[in-house]
Amino acid sequence: GRNADALALYFGEDPVRCPFEQ
């Protein structure tokens, strides 16, 4: 969601790679 997208911008990683999304 929005959180994953925001984290992607901060971490510079894809939302799919974010542990929060998994």
Secondary structure as the mmCIF struct_conf table of DSSP 4:
data_model
#
loop_
_struct_conf.conf_type_id
_struct_conf.id
_struct_conf.beg_label_comp_id
_struct_conf.beg_label_asym_id
_struct_conf.beg_label_seq_id
_struct_conf.end_label_comp_id
_struct_conf.end_label_asym_id
_struct_conf.end_label_seq_id
HELX_RH_AL_P HELX_RH_AL_P1 ARG A 2 PHE A 11
TURN_TY1_P TURN_TY1_P1 GLY A 12 GLY A 12
BEND BEND1 GLU A 13 GLU A 13
TURN_TY1_P TURN_TY1_P2 PRO A 15 ARG A 17
TURN_TY1_P TURN_TY1_P3 PRO A 19 GLU A 21
#
